[in-house]
Amino acid sequence: MNSVQQKPRQDPPPSGPQDPSQPPESDPKKDDKALVRNREGVIFAILFAASLLASTYPLPWSMLSVLFALLGLVWAIRYFIAGARTQKPGSWIVLGAVGTLGCLLMLVTAAVNAAMWPVQSEYEECVASAITEQAALGCVSEREDGLAAWFESTTGQPYPYANDDATESASATEAPSGSASTSGSPSAESSASDEPSTQTTTAATTSAEDSATA
């Protein structure tokens, strides 16, 4: 007789409630989607950090932040798509939103630096060559003058902070004269207070001479 291969008997799964002490079985597909989301999030964070680091370098190297910020925005989209596929809301939404806003801020900052390239480049060179604190302050004043000229040539309007600078310089000029007038007032008061004492001394001397003559 031919031997009949018998399959092992498998008991059906229990129909009752599961034991709460046993963890629920994980879905391999959902786990893979979560891994993809985490991988895209790590790449997105690296690109954002690279853009932030590049923005701290002087021109022209700071323009590399534009490249990293654009790549960061692309990976932000990939990150949100991968997170939506997991169908699990969580902190990844907040992190993605903050990173996206950060990349947009890096783009705006780089655009401003590119628009003011000559002024910013001269300021960075001046600060790099400045040795004393007075020289660094001179670089700041030159940068303000350059910004005013750039603003007026670009917009055709006067620089809005020019009046404030003029007011500060005028107040700084008036300060010594005011202090001089203030310092002069005590001497006037002292001279006025000395006059009665002089008159008293003169009267006493006259009365003494009269009594001696008598």
Secondary structure, DSSP 8 states (H G I E B T S, - for coil): --------------SS---TTS-----HHHHHHHHHHHHHHHHHHHHHHHHHHHTTS-TTGGGHHHHHHHHHHHHHHHHHHHHHHHT--SHHHHHHHHHHHHHHHHHHHHHHHHHTHHHHHHHHHHHHH--SHHHHHHHHHHHHHHHHHHHHHHHSS--TTHHHHHHHHHHHHHHHHHHHHHHHHHHHHHHHHHHHHHHHHHHHHHHHHHHHH-
